[in-house]
Amino acid sequence: MFTGIIEEVGEIKSIKMGANSAVITIQAKKIMEDIHLGDSIAMNGVCLTVTSFDRNSYSVDVMHETLRRTNLGKLKSGSRVNLERAMAADGRFGGHIVAGHVDDPGTIIAMEKDDNAIWITITTTPAVLRYIVEKGSITIDGISLTVARVDDKSFAVSVIPHTGEHTTLLDKKPGDTVNLETDMVGKYVEKLLRCEAEEKKEGGGITLDFLQSHGF
């Protein structure tokens, strides 16, 4: 599990492409202070497993599904990436619950300066937009941000200077893609409500009649 609080901006050292996969090596500093084989590290919001490392860099395997559902396939040597290690059990929970499982990419359609902040507007699919709510949480390229506005075609966030300086988000421009992960709590609530509705329709599940008939 991650929090969406970026620890470091790393740099892609090399990418070895397979037919439908890749091995990516990332150069980093802070991340390397406490790294082990098998560790989970989120890169641009994608949870990846450390397969090898040396003093200054580590490597990960990226499968076809990940390349298809994220913007990692557009990275190249020298690209800057947002990095976050999995949350420690005794760590401070500064962002929100992030799984590192990207729902779909979004596309930046506007970036506008507003005094000390930058408004970023992103369009994405209806399947993703249904879980985005105003003042709710959204993960953009691994960054935990608050949704400032949303409609049926896009949503917007307002980025403060600190976030801009310590992530890659302001390296982007309109037309670029970003990885999106919506708040998983909404997905679980929807699934449970749907299952409950189906059970009631079929006459199953725990209902008021069921409780009364069993003495409750």
N, C-alpha and C positions, 0 to 999 in steps of 0.2 A: 504494500500500500504506500501511496505517496501523498503529499499535501499540496503540490502545485507551487511550492516556494522554491525557486531556482537557487541552487547552491553555487553554480559556476557556469560560465560560458566556455565550452570547450571548442576545439577545432578539429575538423576531419583531417586525419593524416593520410589515409588511403582508403580506397574502395575497390574491392575485387568482385566484379560482377560474375555471377553464374548465369545459367540459362534463365532461371526465374528466381534467383536468390542473390544474396550478397554477403560478403564479410567486410565489415566496416571497422576501421581502427581510428580511435579518437584520442587526441592528445589533451591532457588535462593536468591540473595541479592539485587542487583541494580534494577532488574525488580520489586521487591516487594515495592519499594519506592513510586510508583504511579500506583497502580493496582486497577481495578474495575471489577465487574461482567460484562461479555459480551465483555471485551477487546479482541482484536486480538493480539496474540503473535505468532511469527514464531519460531518453534522449528525444527532445522535442515532443515530450508527452507520450512516447512509446516505451513501454516496459521491455527491456532487453536484458539478456543474460551474459555476464562476463565469461568468455571462453578462454582468454589468455590475457596476460598483461606483463609489462616491464616497469621500469622506474617512472616513465613519463607518459605512457599510453596504455590503452586496453582495447581488446577486440570483441566484437559481438557478431553472431550469425543473424541474418535477417531473411525470413522465409518469404515465399511468394505472396501469401495472404497479407503480410505486413506491408510489402512494397505496393500491393494493389490498393490497400485501404488508407495509406498515409502518404505524406510528402517526402519520405526518406529516399525514394528513388530519384528525386531531383537534386539530392546533395552531390557535391563534388569535393575534391581535395581542396582544402582551404576554407570550406564552408564553416560558419560558426553555428554551434548548436547549444540548446539549453540542457543542462544536466542536473539531475536530482537523484540522490541515493534513496533507497527504500527507507521509510520512516523507522527510526529506532523506537523500541517499546517505551523508553523513558524520555522520548523527545517531546518538544512543544508542538502542539497542533496549530500551526499558524495559518493554514489555508483552508481546504476542505478535502473530503475523501476523494482521492484520485486513484483509479485502478491502473492507469497506464495502458488502457485498452481503448484505442481511438475509434469513435463511432464512424466518422467520415471526415474528409477534408472540407474546409470552407474556402471561399475566395474573398479576398479583401477587395471591396469596391470603392472605399473612400477612406482618406486619412486627413483629418482637419484639426488644425491647432486651435486650442481654446485656452488662452492665457498660459498657465503652466502645464496644461494637460494636452493630450492628443486623443481625439475621438477616432476610433477605428470601427468602421462598419463592414460587416462580413455577411455574405449570402451563403446559404447552404440548403440542403435538401429538406423537404417537409418532414421527413422521418426524424431528422435531428431537431428541427425547430419546435416540434411538439413538446420537447422536454426542456426548452429554454424559457425561463420566466423572468420578468423584470425584477431586479434586485436579487435574483438567484445567482448561483455560482456556475461558471463555465471554465473549462480548461482549454487554453489556446496555446498550441506548441509547448505544452507542459506547464503553462503559467496559470495559476489560479486567479481569476478575475471576476468582478461583479458585473452582471448584465445591467446596463443603464437604460436600454430601451430595446423593444423587440416588436416586430410585426409579422405578417404571414410570409415574408420573403427574406428578411434579414434581421440581424440584431447588431447592437453597438456596445462597445465598452469604452471607458475613458481611462487612459493610461497616465499615471503620474510620473514625474521625472525619475524617481528611484527605480521604478520598474523598467522604464526605457533605458536607463543606464546599465542595468544589471541583467538584462535579457537581450535576445535578438529581435524582439518584436518590432522595434522601430527601424531595423535594417530592411524591413519589408516595404513593398510599394503596392499600389492598386494593381490587381491582376495576379498577385502571388497567392499561393495556397498555404493554408495553415491547418494543423491537425486539431480536431475538435473532440473533446470528450465531455458529454453532458453529465450532470449530477446523477450518480447511480441510484440515489434514494428514490427519485421520481420513477425510475424504471421498475424498481422492485414494488413500489406502491401500485403502479398500473398493473403489473403482472398478478399481484395478489387480488386486486379488485376484479380483474377479468376472470380469474379462477373461481372466485366467490360467486360471481354472477352466473357462470356456467354451472356451478354446483346447484345453485338455487333453481336454475332453469330445469335441471335434470331431477330435482327433488332431493338432492343430497346436501351435504354440508350441515353445519350447525345453525339451526334457525330457532326462532322463538318458540314455535310449535314443538320442535324436537326437545328443547329444554323443559318445557311445561310437561310434556308427556313422560319425561324421565325424572320428575319430581323437583325440578329447579324453579 
